[in-house]
């Protein structure tokens, strides 16, 4: 499932999933190092990877 980081606030990133349009709050610690607003991520097997 693909998502885009739309905002980062403190220790949390807000990601918007492409297929549903749902915005979700994700702890920065769960994301790949160095991600930034606008980056596209793939969520698969409970793990985020940068596309």
ModelCIF file with pLDDT and N, C-alpha, C, O atoms, coordinates in Angstrom:
data_MODEL
#
_entry.id   MODEL 
#
_entity.id                         1 
_entity.type                       polymer 
_entity.pdbx_number_of_molecules   1 
#
_entity_poly.entity_id                      1 
_entity_poly.type                           'polypeptide(L)' 
_entity_poly.nstd_linkage                   no 
_entity_poly.nstd_monomer                   no 
_entity_poly.pdbx_seq_one_letter_code       
;(UNK)(UNK)(UNK)(UNK)(UNK)(UNK)(UNK)(UNK)(UNK)(UNK)(UNK)(UNK)(UNK)(UNK)(UNK)(UNK)
(UNK)(UNK)(UNK)(UNK)(UNK)(UNK)(UNK)(UNK)(UNK)(UNK)(UNK)(UNK)(UNK)(UNK)(UNK)(UNK)
(UNK)(UNK)(UNK)(UNK)(UNK)(UNK)(UNK)(UNK)(UNK)(UNK)(UNK)(UNK)(UNK)(UNK)(UNK)(UNK)
(UNK)(UNK)(UNK)
;
_entity_poly.pdbx_seq_one_letter_code_can   XXXXXXXXXXXXXXXXXXXXXXXXXXXXXXXXXXXXXXXXXXXXXXXXXXX 
_entity_poly.pdbx_strand_id                 A 
#
loop_
_entity_poly_seq.entity_id 
_entity_poly_seq.num 
_entity_poly_seq.mon_id 
_entity_poly_seq.hetero 
1 1  UNK n 
1 2  UNK n 
1 3  UNK n 
1 4  UNK n 
1 5  UNK n 
1 6  UNK n 
1 7  UNK n 
1 8  UNK n 
1 9  UNK n 
1 10 UNK n 
1 11 UNK n 
1 12 UNK n 
1 13 UNK n 
1 14 UNK n 
1 15 UNK n 
1 16 UNK n 
1 17 UNK n 
1 18 UNK n 
1 19 UNK n 
1 20 UNK n 
1 21 UNK n 
1 22 UNK n 
1 23 UNK n 
1 24 UNK n 
1 25 UNK n 
1 26 UNK n 
1 27 UNK n 
1 28 UNK n 
1 29 UNK n 
1 30 UNK n 
1 31 UNK n 
1 32 UNK n 
1 33 UNK n 
1 34 UNK n 
1 35 UNK n 
1 36 UNK n 
1 37 UNK n 
1 38 UNK n 
1 39 UNK n 
1 40 UNK n 
1 41 UNK n 
1 42 UNK n 
1 43 UNK n 
1 44 UNK n 
1 45 UNK n 
1 46 UNK n 
1 47 UNK n 
1 48 UNK n 
1 49 UNK n 
1 50 UNK n 
1 51 UNK n 
#
_struct_asym.id          A 
_struct_asym.entity_id   1 
#
loop_
_ma_qa_metric.id 
_ma_qa_metric.mode 
_ma_qa_metric.name 
_ma_qa_metric.software_group_id 
_ma_qa_metric.type 
1 global pLDDT . pLDDT 
2 local  pLDDT . pLDDT 
#
_ma_qa_metric_global.metric_id      1 
_ma_qa_metric_global.metric_value   97.02 
_ma_qa_metric_global.model_id       1 
_ma_qa_metric_global.ordinal_id     1 
#
loop_
_ma_qa_metric_local.label_asym_id 
_ma_qa_metric_local.label_comp_id 
_ma_qa_metric_local.label_seq_id 
_ma_qa_metric_local.metric_id 
_ma_qa_metric_local.metric_value 
_ma_qa_metric_local.model_id 
_ma_qa_metric_local.ordinal_id 
A UNK 1  2 95.00 1 1  
A UNK 2  2 98.00 1 2  
A UNK 3  2 98.00 1 3  
A UNK 4  2 98.00 1 4  
A UNK 5  2 98.00 1 5  
A UNK 6  2 98.00 1 6  
A UNK 7  2 98.00 1 7  
A UNK 8  2 98.00 1 8  
A UNK 9  2 97.00 1 9  
A UNK 10 2 96.00 1 10 
A UNK 11 2 96.00 1 11 
A UNK 12 2 98.00 1 12 
A UNK 13 2 98.00 1 13 
A UNK 14 2 98.00 1 14 
A UNK 15 2 98.00 1 15 
A UNK 16 2 98.00 1 16 
A UNK 17 2 98.00 1 17 
A UNK 18 2 98.00 1 18 
A UNK 19 2 96.00 1 19 
A UNK 20 2 97.00 1 20 
A UNK 21 2 97.00 1 21 
A UNK 22 2 98.00 1 22 
A UNK 23 2 98.00 1 23 
A UNK 24 2 97.00 1 24 
A UNK 25 2 98.00 1 25 
A UNK 26 2 97.00 1 26 
A UNK 27 2 98.00 1 27 
A UNK 28 2 97.00 1 28 
A UNK 29 2 97.00 1 29 
A UNK 30 2 97.00 1 30 
A UNK 31 2 97.00 1 31 
A UNK 32 2 96.00 1 32 
A UNK 33 2 95.00 1 33 
A UNK 34 2 94.00 1 34 
A UNK 35 2 96.00 1 35 
A UNK 36 2 97.00 1 36 
A UNK 37 2 98.00 1 37 
A UNK 38 2 98.00 1 38 
A UNK 39 2 98.00 1 39 
A UNK 40 2 98.00 1 40 
A UNK 41 2 98.00 1 41 
A UNK 42 2 98.00 1 42 
A UNK 43 2 96.00 1 43 
A UNK 44 2 96.00 1 44 
A UNK 45 2 96.00 1 45 
A UNK 46 2 94.00 1 46 
A UNK 47 2 96.00 1 47 
A UNK 48 2 97.00 1 48 
A UNK 49 2 97.00 1 49 
A UNK 50 2 96.00 1 50 
A UNK 51 2 94.00 1 51 
#
loop_
_atom_site.group_PDB 
_atom_site.id 
_atom_site.type_symbol 
_atom_site.label_atom_id 
_atom_site.label_alt_id 
_atom_site.label_comp_id 
_atom_site.label_asym_id 
_atom_site.label_entity_id 
_atom_site.label_seq_id 
_atom_site.pdbx_PDB_ins_code 
_atom_site.Cartn_x 
_atom_site.Cartn_y 
_atom_site.Cartn_z 
_atom_site.occupancy 
_atom_site.B_iso_or_equiv 
_atom_site.pdbx_formal_charge 
_atom_site.auth_seq_id 
_atom_site.auth_comp_id 
_atom_site.auth_asym_id 
_atom_site.auth_atom_id 
_atom_site.pdbx_PDB_model_num 
ATOM 1   N N  . UNK A 1 1  ? 0.851  -1.156 0.000  1.00 95.00 ? 1  UNK A N  1 
ATOM 2   C CA . UNK A 1 1  ? 0.000  0.000  0.000  1.00 95.00 ? 1  UNK A CA 1 
ATOM 3   C C  . UNK A 1 1  ? 0.910  1.236  0.000  1.00 95.00 ? 1  UNK A C  1 
ATOM 4   O O  . UNK A 1 1  ? 1.820  1.332  0.823  1.00 95.00 ? 1  UNK A O  1 
ATOM 5   N N  . UNK A 1 2  ? 0.670  2.165  -0.906 1.00 98.00 ? 2  UNK A N  1 
ATOM 6   C CA . UNK A 1 2  ? 1.487  3.367  -0.998 1.00 98.00 ? 2  UNK A CA 1 
ATOM 7   C C  . UNK A 1 2  ? 0.883  4.513  -0.202 1.00 98.00 ? 2  UNK A C  1 
ATOM 8   O O  . UNK A 1 2  ? -0.337 4.638  -0.096 1.00 98.00 ? 2  UNK A O  1 
ATOM 9   N N  . UNK A 1 3  ? 1.756  5.351  0.357  1.00 98.00 ? 3  UNK A N  1 
ATOM 10  C CA . UNK A 1 3  ? 1.312  6.527  1.088  1.00 98.00 ? 3  UNK A CA 1 
ATOM 11  C C  . UNK A 1 3  ? 2.333  7.641  0.906  1.00 98.00 ? 3  UNK A C  1 
ATOM 12  O O  . UNK A 1 3  ? 3.488  7.394  0.559  1.00 98.00 ? 3  UNK A O  1 
ATOM 13  N N  . UNK A 1 4  ? 1.889  8.870  1.145  1.00 98.00 ? 4  UNK A N  1 
ATOM 14  C CA . UNK A 1 4  ? 2.751  10.042 1.030  1.00 98.00 ? 4  UNK A CA 1 
ATOM 15  C C  . UNK A 1 4  ? 2.775  10.762 2.373  1.00 98.00 ? 4  UNK A C  1 
ATOM 16  O O  . UNK A 1 4  ? 1.739  10.916 3.021  1.00 98.00 ? 4  UNK A O  1 
ATOM 17  N N  . UNK A 1 5  ? 3.956  11.198 2.787  1.00 98.00 ? 5  UNK A N  1 
ATOM 18  C CA . UNK A 1 5  ? 4.071  11.977 4.021  1.00 98.00 ? 5  UNK A CA 1 
ATOM 19  C C  . UNK A 1 5  ? 3.572  13.389 3.733  1.00 98.00 ? 5  UNK A C  1 
ATOM 20  O O  . UNK A 1 5  ? 4.110  14.074 2.863  1.00 98.00 ? 5  UNK A O  1 
ATOM 21  N N  . UNK A 1 6  ? 2.546  13.826 4.459  1.00 98.00 ? 6  UNK A N  1 
ATOM 22  C CA . UNK A 1 6  ? 1.984  15.151 4.201  1.00 98.00 ? 6  UNK A CA 1 
ATOM 23  C C  . UNK A 1 6  ? 2.361  16.165 5.274  1.00 98.00 ? 6  UNK A C  1 
ATOM 24  O O  . UNK A 1 6  ? 2.223  17.369 5.057  1.00 98.00 ? 6  UNK A O  1 
ATOM 25  N N  . UNK A 1 7  ? 2.835  15.697 6.428  1.00 98.00 ? 7  UNK A N  1 
ATOM 26  C CA . UNK A 1 7  ? 3.223  16.616 7.501  1.00 98.00 ? 7  UNK A CA 1 
ATOM 27  C C  . UNK A 1 7  ? 4.063  15.857 8.522  1.00 98.00 ? 7  UNK A C  1 
ATOM 28  O O  . UNK A 1 7  ? 3.900  14.653 8.716  1.00 98.00 ? 7  UNK A O  1 
ATOM 29  N N  . UNK A 1 8  ? 4.961  16.588 9.165  1.00 98.00 ? 8  UNK A N  1 
ATOM 30  C CA . UNK A 1 8  ? 5.750  16.023 10.262 1.00 98.00 ? 8  UNK A CA 1 
ATOM 31  C C  . UNK A 1 8  ? 5.651  16.995 11.428 1.00 98.00 ? 8  UNK A C  1 
ATOM 32  O O  . UNK A 1 8  ? 5.950  18.181 11.291 1.00 98.00 ? 8  UNK A O  1 
ATOM 33  N N  . UNK A 1 9  ? 5.224  16.477 12.580 1.00 97.00 ? 9  UNK A N  1 
ATOM 34  C CA . UNK A 1 9  ? 5.086  17.284 13.790 1.00 97.00 ? 9  UNK A CA 1 
ATOM 35  C C  . UNK A 1 9  ? 5.731  16.540 14.949 1.00 97.00 ? 9  UNK A C  1 
ATOM 36  O O  . UNK A 1 9  ? 5.191  15.554 15.451 1.00 97.00 ? 9  UNK A O  1 
ATOM 37  N N  . UNK A 1 10 ? 6.889  17.026 15.363 1.00 96.00 ? 10 UNK A N  1 
ATOM 38  C CA . UNK A 1 10 ? 7.585  16.395 16.481 1.00 96.00 ? 10 UNK A CA 1 
ATOM 39  C C  . UNK A 1 10 ? 8.004  14.982 16.148 1.00 96.00 ? 10 UNK A C  1 
ATOM 40  O O  . UNK A 1 10 ? 8.745  14.758 15.191 1.00 96.00 ? 10 UNK A O  1 
ATOM 41  N N  . UNK A 1 11 ? 7.534  14.025 16.934 1.00 96.00 ? 11 UNK A N  1 
ATOM 42  C CA . UNK A 1 11 ? 7.906  12.618 16.766 1.00 96.00 ? 11 UNK A CA 1 
ATOM 43  C C  . UNK A 1 11 ? 6.943  11.847 15.868 1.00 96.00 ? 11 UNK A C  1 
ATOM 44  O O  . UNK A 1 11 ? 7.037  10.624 15.768 1.00 96.00 ? 11 UNK A O  1 
ATOM 45  N N  . UNK A 1 12 ? 6.021  12.548 15.215 1.00 98.00 ? 12 UNK A N  1 
ATOM 46  C CA . UNK A 1 12 ? 5.014  11.871 14.397 1.00 98.00 ? 12 UNK A CA 1 
ATOM 47  C C  . UNK A 1 12 ? 4.949  12.442 12.992 1.00 98.00 ? 12 UNK A C  1 
ATOM 48  O O  . UNK A 1 12 ? 5.116  13.643 12.778 1.00 98.00 ? 12 UNK A O  1 
ATOM 49  N N  . UNK A 1 13 ? 4.704  11.554 12.044 1.00 98.00 ? 13 UNK A N  1 
ATOM 50  C CA . UNK A 1 13 ? 4.488  11.946 10.654 1.00 98.00 ? 13 UNK A CA 1 
ATOM 51  C C  . UNK A 1 13 ? 3.034  11.627 10.318 1.00 98.00 ? 13 UNK A C  1 
ATOM 52  O O  . UNK A 1 13 ? 2.467  10.651 10.810 1.00 98.00 ? 13 UNK A O  1 
ATOM 53  N N  . UNK A 1 14 ? 2.448  12.457 9.481  1.00 98.00 ? 14 UNK A N  1 
ATOM 54  C CA . UNK A 1 14 ? 1.088  12.216 9.007  1.00 98.00 ? 14 UNK A CA 1 
ATOM 55  C C  . UNK A 1 14 ? 1.191  11.739 7.570  1.00 98.00 ? 14 UNK A C  1 
ATOM 56  O O  . UNK A 1 14 ? 1.729  12.432 6.707  1.00 98.00 ? 14 UNK A O  1 
ATOM 57  N N  . UNK A 1 15 ? 0.667  10.546 7.327  1.00 98.00 ? 15 UNK A N  1 
ATOM 58  C CA . UNK A 1 15 ? 0.749  9.953  6.000  1.00 98.00 ? 15 UNK A CA 1 
ATOM 59  C C  . UNK A 1 15 ? -0.653 9.798  5.420  1.00 98.00 ? 15 UNK A C  1 
ATOM 60  O O  . UNK A 1 15 ? -1.610 9.494  6.132  1.00 98.00 ? 15 UNK A O  1 
ATOM 61  N N  . UNK A 1 16 ? -0.749 10.012 4.113  1.00 98.00 ? 16 UNK A N  1 
ATOM 62  C CA . UNK A 1 16 ? -2.027 9.854  3.414  1.00 98.00 ? 16 UNK A CA 1 
ATOM 63  C C  . UNK A 1 16 ? -1.896 8.671  2.469  1.00 98.00 ? 16 UNK A C  1 
ATOM 64  O O  . UNK A 1 16 ? -1.038 8.656  1.586  1.00 98.00 ? 16 UNK A O  1 
ATOM 65  N N  . UNK A 1 17 ? -2.762 7.674  2.666  1.00 98.00 ? 17 UNK A N  1 
ATOM 66  C CA . UNK A 1 17 ? -2.737 6.468  1.852  1.00 98.00 ? 17 UNK A CA 1 
ATOM 67  C C  . UNK A 1 17 ? -3.397 6.737  0.501  1.00 98.00 ? 17 UNK A C  1 
ATOM 68  O O  . UNK A 1 17 ? -4.485 7.308  0.436  1.00 98.00 ? 17 UNK A O  1 
ATOM 69  N N  . UNK A 1 18 ? -2.734 6.323  -0.571 1.00 98.00 ? 18 UNK A N  1 
ATOM 70  C CA . UNK A 1 18 ? -3.187 6.620  -1.927 1.00 98.00 ? 18 UNK A CA 1 
ATOM 71  C C  . UNK A 1 18 ? -4.510 5.953  -2.272 1.00 98.00 ? 18 UNK A C  1 
ATOM 72  O O  . UNK A 1 18 ? -5.362 6.571  -2.911 1.00 98.00 ? 18 UNK A O  1 
ATOM 73  N N  . UNK A 1 19 ? -4.696 4.715  -1.865 1.00 96.00 ? 19 UNK A N  1 
ATOM 74  C CA . UNK A 1 19 ? -5.892 3.977  -2.289 1.00 96.00 ? 19 UNK A CA 1 
ATOM 75  C C  . UNK A 1 19 ? -7.163 4.368  -1.541 1.00 96.00 ? 19 UNK A C  1 
ATOM 76  O O  . UNK A 1 19 ? -8.258 4.252  -2.091 1.00 96.00 ? 19 UNK A O  1 
ATOM 77  N N  . UNK A 1 20 ? -7.036 4.833  -0.292 1.00 97.00 ? 20 UNK A N  1 
ATOM 78  C CA . UNK A 1 20 ? -8.229 5.161  0.498  1.00 97.00 ? 20 UNK A CA 1 
ATOM 79  C C  . UNK A 1 20 ? -8.375 6.645  0.791  1.00 97.00 ? 20 UNK A C  1 
ATOM 80  O O  . UNK A 1 20 ? -9.479 7.111  1.070  1.00 97.00 ? 20 UNK A O  1 
ATOM 81  N N  . UNK A 1 21 ? -7.277 7.398  0.732  1.00 97.00 ? 21 UNK A N  1 
ATOM 82  C CA . UNK A 1 21 ? -7.320 8.818  1.073  1.00 97.00 ? 21 UNK A CA 1 
ATOM 83  C C  . UNK A 1 21 ? -7.287 9.069  2.569  1.00 97.00 ? 21 UNK A C  1 
ATOM 84  O O  . UNK A 1 21 ? -7.386 10.218 3.001  1.00 97.00 ? 21 UNK A O  1 
ATOM 85  N N  . UNK A 1 22 ? -7.150 8.025  3.366  1.00 98.00 ? 22 UNK A N  1 
ATOM 86  C CA . UNK A 1 22 ? -7.126 8.145  4.821  1.00 98.00 ? 22 UNK A CA 1 
ATOM 87  C C  . UNK A 1 22 ? -5.788 8.725  5.271  1.00 98.00 ? 22 UNK A C  1 
ATOM 88  O O  . UNK A 1 22 ? -4.729 8.336  4.779  1.00 98.00 ? 22 UNK A O  1 
ATOM 89  N N  . UNK A 1 23 ? -5.857 9.671  6.226  1.00 98.00 ? 23 UNK A N  1 
ATOM 90  C CA . UNK A 1 23 ? -4.647 10.234 6.812  1.00 98.00 ? 23 UNK A CA 1 
ATOM 91  C C  . UNK A 1 23 ? -4.431 9.565  8.162  1.00 98.00 ? 23 UNK A C  1 
ATOM 92  O O  . UNK A 1 23 ? -5.358 9.452  8.965  1.00 98.00 ? 23 UNK A O  1 
ATOM 93  N N  . UNK A 1 24 ? -3.195 9.122  8.408  1.00 97.00 ? 24 UNK A N  1 
ATOM 94  C CA . UNK A 1 24 ? -2.887 8.402  9.630  1.00 97.00 ? 24 UNK A CA 1 
ATOM 95  C C  . UNK A 1 24 ? -1.624 8.973  10.271 1.00 97.00 ? 24 UNK A C  1 
ATOM 96  O O  . UNK A 1 24 ? -0.732 9.473  9.584  1.00 97.00 ? 24 UNK A O  1 
ATOM 97  N N  . UNK A 1 25 ? -1.569 8.890  11.584 1.00 98.00 ? 25 UNK A N  1 
ATOM 98  C CA . UNK A 1 25 ? -0.411 9.358  12.347 1.00 98.00 ? 25 UNK A CA 1 
ATOM 99  C C  . UNK A 1 25 ? 0.523  8.176  12.592 1.00 98.00 ? 25 UNK A C  1 
ATOM 100 O O  . UNK A 1 25 ? 0.096  7.134  13.089 1.00 98.00 ? 25 UNK A O  1 
ATOM 101 N N  . UNK A 1 26 ? 1.817  8.345  12.237 1.00 97.00 ? 26 UNK A N  1 
ATOM 102 C CA . UNK A 1 26 ? 2.797  7.268  12.373 1.00 97.00 ? 26 UNK A CA 1 
ATOM 103 C C  . UNK A 1 26 ? 4.011  7.807  13.114 1.00 97.00 ? 26 UNK A C  1 
ATOM 104 O O  . UNK A 1 26 ? 4.484  8.903  12.814 1.00 97.00 ? 26 UNK A O  1 
ATOM 105 N N  . UNK A 1 27 ? 4.520  7.047  14.078 1.00 98.00 ? 27 UNK A N  1 
ATOM 106 C CA . UNK A 1 27 ? 5.722  7.453  14.803 1.00 98.00 ? 27 UNK A CA 1 
ATOM 107 C C  . UNK A 1 27 ? 6.909  7.494  13.844 1.00 98.00 ? 27 UNK A C  1 
ATOM 108 O O  . UNK A 1 27 ? 7.110  6.567  13.059 1.00 98.00 ? 27 UNK A O  1 
ATOM 109 N N  . UNK A 1 28 ? 7.689  8.566  13.907 1.00 97.00 ? 28 UNK A N  1 
ATOM 110 C CA . UNK A 1 28 ? 8.865  8.735  13.052 1.00 97.00 ? 28 UNK A CA 1 
ATOM 111 C C  . UNK A 1 28 ? 9.818  7.545  13.192 1.00 97.00 ? 28 UNK A C  1 
ATOM 112 O O  . UNK A 1 28 ? 10.468 7.158  12.220 1.00 97.00 ? 28 UNK A O  1 
ATOM 113 N N  . UNK A 1 29 ? 9.906  6.968  14.380 1.00 97.00 ? 29 UNK A N  1 
ATOM 114 C CA . UNK A 1 29 ? 10.811 5.837  14.623 1.00 97.00 ? 29 UNK A CA 1 
ATOM 115 C C  . UNK A 1 29 ? 10.484 4.631  13.742 1.00 97.00 ? 29 UNK A C  1 
ATOM 116 O O  . UNK A 1 29 ? 11.347 3.783  13.517 1.00 97.00 ? 29 UNK A O  1 
ATOM 117 N N  . UNK A 1 30 ? 9.261  4.544  13.246 1.00 97.00 ? 30 UNK A N  1 
ATOM 118 C CA . UNK A 1 30 ? 8.863  3.415  12.402 1.00 97.00 ? 30 UNK A CA 1 
ATOM 119 C C  . UNK A 1 30 ? 9.168  3.641  10.926 1.00 97.00 ? 30 UNK A C  1 
ATOM 120 O O  . UNK A 1 30 ? 9.032  2.724  10.117 1.00 97.00 ? 30 UNK A O  1 
ATOM 121 N N  . UNK A 1 31 ? 9.580  4.857  10.570 1.00 97.00 ? 31 UNK A N  1 
ATOM 122 C CA . UNK A 1 31 ? 9.830  5.211  9.175  1.00 97.00 ? 31 UNK A CA 1 
ATOM 123 C C  . UNK A 1 31 ? 11.320 5.138  8.855  1.00 97.00 ? 31 UNK A C  1 
ATOM 124 O O  . UNK A 1 31 ? 12.156 5.216  9.755  1.00 97.00 ? 31 UNK A O  1 
ATOM 125 N N  . UNK A 1 32 ? 11.654 4.989  7.563  1.00 96.00 ? 32 UNK A N  1 
ATOM 126 C CA . UNK A 1 32 ? 13.072 4.965  7.180  1.00 96.00 ? 32 UNK A CA 1 
ATOM 127 C C  . UNK A 1 32 ? 13.771 6.266  7.569  1.00 96.00 ? 32 UNK A C  1 
ATOM 128 O O  . UNK A 1 32 ? 13.149 7.329  7.573  1.00 96.00 ? 32 UNK A O  1 
ATOM 129 N N  . UNK A 1 33 ? 15.056 6.186  7.896  1.00 95.00 ? 33 UNK A N  1 
ATOM 130 C CA . UNK A 1 33 ? 15.819 7.354  8.308  1.00 95.00 ? 33 UNK A CA 1 
ATOM 131 C C  . UNK A 1 33 ? 15.865 8.391  7.190  1.00 95.00 ? 33 UNK A C  1 
ATOM 132 O O  . UNK A 1 33 ? 16.089 8.053  6.028  1.00 95.00 ? 33 UNK A O  1 
ATOM 133 N N  . UNK A 1 34 ? 15.654 9.649  7.549  1.00 94.00 ? 34 UNK A N  1 
ATOM 134 C CA . UNK A 1 34 ? 15.807 10.752 6.618  1.00 94.00 ? 34 UNK A CA 1 
ATOM 135 C C  . UNK A 1 34 ? 14.597 11.067 5.763  1.00 94.00 ? 34 UNK A C  1 
ATOM 136 O O  . UNK A 1 34 ? 14.710 11.849 4.819  1.00 94.00 ? 34 UNK A O  1 
ATOM 137 N N  . UNK A 1 35 ? 13.440 10.488 6.057  1.00 96.00 ? 35 UNK A N  1 
ATOM 138 C CA . UNK A 1 35 ? 12.252 10.819 5.262  1.00 96.00 ? 35 UNK A CA 1 
ATOM 139 C C  . UNK A 1 35 ? 11.825 12.256 5.523  1.00 96.00 ? 35 UNK A C  1 
ATOM 140 O O  . UNK A 1 35 ? 12.131 12.826 6.570  1.00 96.00 ? 35 UNK A O  1 
ATOM 141 N N  . UNK A 1 36 ? 11.114 12.836 4.555  1.00 97.00 ? 36 UNK A N  1 
ATOM 142 C CA . UNK A 1 36 ? 10.670 14.221 4.658  1.00 97.00 ? 36 UNK A CA 1 
ATOM 143 C C  . UNK A 1 36 ? 9.293  14.355 4.023  1.00 97.00 ? 36 UNK A C  1 
ATOM 144 O O  . UNK A 1 36 ? 8.809  13.435 3.363  1.00 97.00 ? 36 UNK A O  1 
ATOM 145 N N  . UNK A 1 37 ? 8.675  15.500 4.227  1.00 98.00 ? 37 UNK A N  1 
ATOM 146 C CA . UNK A 1 37 ? 7.358  15.775 3.656  1.00 98.00 ? 37 UNK A CA 1 
ATOM 147 C C  . UNK A 1 37 ? 7.433  15.625 2.136  1.00 98.00 ? 37 UNK A C  1 
ATOM 148 O O  . UNK A 1 37 ? 8.354  16.126 1.492  1.00 98.00 ? 37 UNK A O  1 
ATOM 149 N N  . UNK A 1 38 ? 6.446  14.925 1.581  1.00 98.00 ? 38 UNK A N  1 
ATOM 150 C CA . UNK A 1 38 ? 6.393  14.698 0.143  1.00 98.00 ? 38 UNK A CA 1 
ATOM 151 C C  . UNK A 1 38 ? 6.946  13.358 -0.297 1.00 98.00 ? 38 UNK A C  1 
ATOM 152 O O  . UNK A 1 38 ? 6.713  12.935 -1.429 1.00 98.00 ? 38 UNK A O  1 
ATOM 153 N N  . UNK A 1 39 ? 7.679  12.680 0.584  1.00 98.00 ? 39 UNK A N  1 
ATOM 154 C CA . UNK A 1 39 ? 8.231  11.367 0.234  1.00 98.00 ? 39 UNK A CA 1 
ATOM 155 C C  . UNK A 1 39 ? 7.116  10.326 0.142  1.00 98.00 ? 39 UNK A C  1 
ATOM 156 O O  . UNK A 1 39 ? 6.154  10.354 0.909  1.00 98.00 ? 39 UNK A O  1 
ATOM 157 N N  . UNK A 1 40 ? 7.266  9.411  -0.812 1.00 98.00 ? 40 UNK A N  1 
ATOM 158 C CA . UNK A 1 40 ? 6.306  8.324  -0.988 1.00 98.00 ? 40 UNK A CA 1 
ATOM 159 C C  . UNK A 1 40 ? 6.891  7.072  -0.341 1.00 98.00 ? 40 UNK A C  1 
ATOM 160 O O  . UNK A 1 40 ? 8.057  6.733  -0.545 1.00 98.00 ? 40 UNK A O  1 
ATOM 161 N N  . UNK A 1 41 ? 6.051  6.393  0.447  1.00 98.00 ? 41 UNK A N  1 
ATOM 162 C CA . UNK A 1 41 ? 6.464  5.186  1.154  1.00 98.00 ? 41 UNK A CA 1 
ATOM 163 C C  . UNK A 1 41 ? 5.560  4.024  0.767  1.00 98.00 ? 41 UNK A C  1 
ATOM 164 O O  . UNK A 1 41 ? 4.417  4.207  0.349  1.00 98.00 ? 41 UNK A O  1 
ATOM 165 N N  . UNK A 1 42 ? 6.106  2.833  0.917  1.00 98.00 ? 42 UNK A N  1 
ATOM 166 C CA . UNK A 1 42 ? 5.329  1.616  0.718  1.00 98.00 ? 42 UNK A CA 1 
ATOM 167 C C  . UNK A 1 42 ? 5.186  0.938  2.068  1.00 98.00 ? 42 UNK A C  1 
ATOM 168 O O  . UNK A 1 42 ? 6.176  0.718  2.765  1.00 98.00 ? 42 UNK A O  1 
ATOM 169 N N  . UNK A 1 43 ? 3.948  0.605  2.439  1.00 96.00 ? 43 UNK A N  1 
ATOM 170 C CA . UNK A 1 43 ? 3.683  -0.090 3.692  1.00 96.00 ? 43 UNK A CA 1 
ATOM 171 C C  . UNK A 1 43 ? 3.316  -1.530 3.365  1.00 96.00 ? 43 UNK A C  1 
ATOM 172 O O  . UNK A 1 43 ? 2.279  -1.805 2.762  1.00 96.00 ? 43 UNK A O  1 
ATOM 173 N N  . UNK A 1 44 ? 4.186  -2.435 3.775  1.00 96.00 ? 44 UNK A N  1 
ATOM 174 C CA . UNK A 1 44 ? 3.975  -3.842 3.472  1.00 96.00 ? 44 UNK A CA 1 
ATOM 175 C C  . UNK A 1 44 ? 4.564  -4.670 4.597  1.00 96.00 ? 44 UNK A C  1 
ATOM 176 O O  . UNK A 1 44 ? 5.672  -4.396 5.060  1.00 96.00 ? 44 UNK A O  1 
ATOM 177 N N  . UNK A 1 45 ? 3.827  -5.686 5.040  1.00 96.00 ? 45 UNK A N  1 
ATOM 178 C CA . UNK A 1 45 ? 4.265  -6.554 6.141  1.00 96.00 ? 45 UNK A CA 1 
ATOM 179 C C  . UNK A 1 45 ? 4.637  -5.744 7.389  1.00 96.00 ? 45 UNK A C  1 
ATOM 180 O O  . UNK A 1 45 ? 5.641  -6.022 8.044  1.00 96.00 ? 45 UNK A O  1 
ATOM 181 N N  . UNK A 1 46 ? 3.828  -4.760 7.700  1.00 94.00 ? 46 UNK A N  1 
ATOM 182 C CA . UNK A 1 46 ? 4.005  -3.908 8.884  1.00 94.00 ? 46 UNK A CA 1 
ATOM 183 C C  . UNK A 1 46 ? 5.328  -3.147 8.875  1.00 94.00 ? 46 UNK A C  1 
ATOM 184 O O  . UNK A 1 46 ? 5.881  -2.845 9.932  1.00 94.00 ? 46 UNK A O  1 
ATOM 185 N N  . UNK A 1 47 ? 5.833  -2.839 7.683  1.00 96.00 ? 47 UNK A N  1 
ATOM 186 C CA . UNK A 1 47 ? 7.103  -2.118 7.560  1.00 96.00 ? 47 UNK A CA 1 
ATOM 187 C C  . UNK A 1 47 ? 6.997  -1.070 6.457  1.00 96.00 ? 47 UNK A C  1 
ATOM 188 O O  . UNK A 1 47 ? 6.424  -1.327 5.399  1.00 96.00 ? 47 UNK A O  1 
ATOM 189 N N  . UNK A 1 48 ? 7.555  0.119  6.712  1.00 97.00 ? 48 UNK A N  1 
ATOM 190 C CA . UNK A 1 48 ? 7.577  1.183  5.718  1.00 97.00 ? 48 UNK A CA 1 
ATOM 191 C C  . UNK A 1 48 ? 8.913  1.180  4.999  1.00 97.00 ? 48 UNK A C  1 
ATOM 192 O O  . UNK A 1 48 ? 9.961  1.086  5.637  1.00 97.00 ? 48 UNK A O  1 
ATOM 193 N N  . UNK A 1 49 ? 8.887  1.283  3.669  1.00 97.00 ? 49 UNK A N  1 
ATOM 194 C CA . UNK A 1 49 ? 10.100 1.427  2.874  1.00 97.00 ? 49 UNK A CA 1 
ATOM 195 C C  . UNK A 1 49 ? 9.902  2.600  1.924  1.00 97.00 ? 49 UNK A C  1 
ATOM 196 O O  . UNK A 1 49 ? 8.787  2.868  1.477  1.00 97.00 ? 49 UNK A O  1 
ATOM 197 N N  . UNK A 1 50 ? 10.987 3.291  1.623  1.00 96.00 ? 50 UNK A N  1 
ATOM 198 C CA . UNK A 1 50 ? 10.916 4.460  0.746  1.00 96.00 ? 50 UNK A CA 1 
ATOM 199 C C  . UNK A 1 50 ? 10.900 3.992  -0.713 1.00 96.00 ? 50 UNK A C  1 
ATOM 200 O O  . UNK A 1 50 ? 11.668 3.113  -1.105 1.00 96.00 ? 50 UNK A O  1 
ATOM 201 N N  . UNK A 1 51 ? 10.017 4.592  -1.499 1.00 94.00 ? 51 UNK A N  1 
ATOM 202 C CA . UNK A 1 51 ? 9.895  4.226  -2.917 1.00 94.00 ? 51 UNK A CA 1 
ATOM 203 C C  . UNK A 1 51 ? 10.776 5.130  -3.744 1.00 94.00 ? 51 UNK A C  1 
ATOM 204 O O  . UNK A 1 51 ? 10.825 4.995  -4.966 1.00 94.00 ? 51 UNK A O  1 
#
